[in-house]
Structure formats: structure tokens, C-alpha cells
Amino acid sequence: MRRILVVEDEAAIARALADDFRSEGYDVEVAADGRTACEKGRSNAFDLVVLDIMLPGKDGFDVCRDLRRAGVRTPILMLTARTQEAEKVLGLELGADDYVTKPYSPRELRARVKALLRRAAGEQPDVYRFGDVEVDFGRGEIRRGGQPLEVTPLEFKVLAAFVRHPGRVLTRQQVLDEAWGRELFVTERVVDNQVTNLRKKVEPDPSRPRYLVNVRGQGYRFDG
């Protein structure tokens, strides 16, 4: 049975979420504040965290940041009443995997949960190697020469998008869809910035990229 940690301080909403998830066959535990969420989340006892942003103690951004810094790779779905694009981007940059904006459709939320659980199950055991670089999907880690690299959650997602499609040209929009999600508006220039950062970390010579290759007028191709 898949286990979900619901982090929500409003008792009525938390109860409704827990009841809905249990009706779908999930085992559910509830945390009502950020500090409790961090303690429970670090136990790695859950398959998914549904995380509200407005919380007492620590807000959802802090919880997400703390869990990722602690090495917790459990998928995180942020639940928020905030609609500003910058705040959604911040959540993804801190390591959230998806978000749903309140008021939400229970059907949409259930679909997002199922998609995240399927994706996590598919990525768990894989390690992809190219050159002296390893992309470890299970640990959410990139290593070079056996040593972990300091990469942001978004850098990991962008590189993961490329290594899943070796030899194929990906447009900037396709990279955005895989790393940021289809519903979030982000300028394509952000992809260029992420690729530039990744080249500095994984390329033998970033000025002459061997793996993350620019395809003029189309996008990027991963030759690994």
C-alpha cells in the first residue's frame, strides 16, 4: 500500500484530503505544521508528500528545502492558494515535483498523485553513465569521478530530461515541459541558463560541449 504524508494545518482540509486518498486505497498520515512534516518526511517512510505552503512553524518552502538537503527524494506535490508564477518556480527550484493551486479539483489532484507515484516507481533503480558522470535517479544525485556534484533540483531534472532521450533533439519547450511542468509559464531562456550551468559541471571542456550539444534553430541534443 502506497503511503502519503499530507501536510496541512487546516483541519477540515486535511481531513478531506486524507479521506479522499484513503478512498483511493492509500495509507495516509497527517502533519499539521512544518516542523512535524520535516521529522516525518525525513523518515523516508512515505511514497509521496502532499505539502501545503502556508504552515505554522516552517512554511512549505522551508519544509521542501530541508527535506531535499537531508537527501530525501520522496516526490513532493505542493498545494497552494498562491497563483504567482515566481512562487511556483521557487517551489520547483527547491525540489518540489509538481504543484496544484487551490481551489483544486479532487479529480485533478488524484491524477497528479498517481502520475508522480508512477514516475517515481519508474526512476527508482536506474543509474545512467556517460564519460565519468553518473546520473543516479534513485538517489537524485549526479556524480563525477565517483564524487557527488553540487547541483540544484532543477539542474538534476533538466539533465534527467536529456539522458532519458539520448541522441534526440529536444526543443526548449520540451525541456520546460519535462523539468518544470506543462502548466507553468517560464521563458525558454531559463533552459539556456540551466544548460550553461550543467555544462560547467559535467563537460570536460564547457566551451566545447561534447554531451549537451546546441542544435541551431531547434534546441539541444544529448550525446551521451
N, C-alpha and C positions, 0 to 999 in steps of 0.2 A: 504494500500500500504506500503510495506517494505521500510524503509529509510536507505540509505547508505551514510556514510561520506567518501569521497575519499580524502586522504591526500597525495598530490603530488605537488612538486614545479616546475616540467617541464610542461609548459602549454599545449604542444601538447599531452603529455601522459595523463595528467589529463583530457583533452577534449575527448580523445579517450576512456578512461575508463568510463567517465560519459555518453557518447553517447551509449556505449555498454550496460551499466547497464540499462539505460533508455529504450533501445530497448527491454530489458527483463521485463519491467514493474515496475522497481524500481524508487523511488523518490531519487534523488541524489543531494548532496551538496558537494562543493569542498573547501578544505582548502589548502593554498599554503605554509604554514610554521608551525613549531612545536607549537608555542605559540597559534596561532589561532586554531590549532587542539585540544589543551588542553581545550580551552574555549568552543568550540563547543561540544567536546566529553563529558565534564562534565555536559552538559545539559540533558544527558540521552534521547535525542530526536531521537536517531538513533538505528537501529536494528543491524548494522554491521559497523565496521570501517576498511577500506582498507588503510593500512598505509605504506608509503614508508619509508625507513630508512634514506637515505641521504636527510636531510631537513635543511633549514636555521633556525636560532634561537635555536631550540631544535631538536636533531635528533630523529628518530623513537623510539629508545630505551628509551630515556628520556620521550617521549610522553606516551609510553606504561606504563612505571613505574609510571608516575604521575597520569594517569587515574586509574590504579589499586589501588594506595594508596588513591585516592579520593573515592574509593568504587564503581567505575564504572565497571559493569560486562558485558557491551556490548562486544560481540565477536570481536576480533581483528585479522585480517589477514595481515601479514606483506608481503610487496612486496619489494624485494631487489635484487640488482645485485651481492651481495656478496655470495660466494659459500662456505666459510669456515664453517665446521661443528660447531666450537666453537661459532660462531656468531649466527647461527641458534638456538643452545641450549640456548644462552643468551636470545634471544627473547622469547623463550618459558618459561624460568625461570622467566622472568619479567612479564609474564601473557598473552603473545600472544597465540592465539588458533591454528593458522596454519600459513604457510608461502608459498609463491610462488616465485621462483627465476627467475629473468629476464635473457634472453628473455623468456617470458612465452607464452603459448598457450591460446588464449582467451577462447577456449572451456574448458580447464582445469580450468582456473580461475573462469569461471561461475559455473562449477561443485563444486569447493571448496566453493564458496559463498553459493550455495544452501544447501550444506551439513552442513555448520556452522549455517545457519538460521534454518534448520530443527532440529539440535541438541539443539540449544538454546531454541526453542519453546517447545521441549520435556522435558527439565530440569526445566523449569521456576517455577512450583508450588511446587516441591517436597521437603519435609524435611524428611530425614531418621534418625531414632533414634536407638542407641544401648547403653546400660548402661546409663551413664549420659552424653553421647555425642550426639550431633545433627549435621548432615551434611545438611546444607541449600543450595540447588542448586540454588534457586532464588537469594540469596544474595551472593553466592560464599563464604560462611562462615562456619567455624566449631566452634561449641560452646561446652563447657564442664561445666556442672553445671550451665548452662544459661549464662556463660561468654564467649565472643569470644576468641578463641585461636589465637596466632600469628603463622600463617602457610604461607609458600610460595605458589605461584600459582601452582607450580609443586607438592607440597605435597597435595594440595587440589585435583588435577587431579588424583594422584595416589590413594588416599583414595576413591575418587569417582569411580574409576575403580573397586575397590574391592566391594564397597557397592552395585554396580549395579549387582554383581554376587555373592550374599551371598551363602556360602556353597560349592562353586565351586572352584576347584584348578585352579589358573591362573599361567601359566609359566611366567618367567621373560620377555620373548619376547612378550607375550600377554599384559602385563602391559605396556611395552615400546610402543607397537602399539597404545594403548588407550590414554596414557598420553603424549607421545612425537610425535606420528605420524609414519606412516609406512615408509616414505621416509628418515627419519633421522637416521643416524647410531650413536648409543650410546651404550657403553658397558653395558652388563647386570648387572655389579657390581653397576652401578648407582641405579638400582632398590633396591638392598640391602641397600644402604645408605639411600634412601628415606624411606624405611620401618623402619629402625632403628630410624630415626628421628621421624616418626609418632608414633611409639610405646612409645617414651618418652612423647608424648603429649596426647595420647588417652587411653593408657593401665593403669589399676590400678597398675600393677607391671610389668614394661617393661622387667625385667629379666625373667618373666614367662608370656609371652603374652597369653591373653585369646581370643583376637579378630583377630589379624594379625598373623596367625599361619604358621610356616615353615613346608612344606611337603617335606621331604628329597628326593632329586633327582628329584623333579618335579617343585616346585615353592612355592607359598603361597596360603593359603585359608583364607577367611574372615568368621569368625564365629560370626555373629552379629545378 
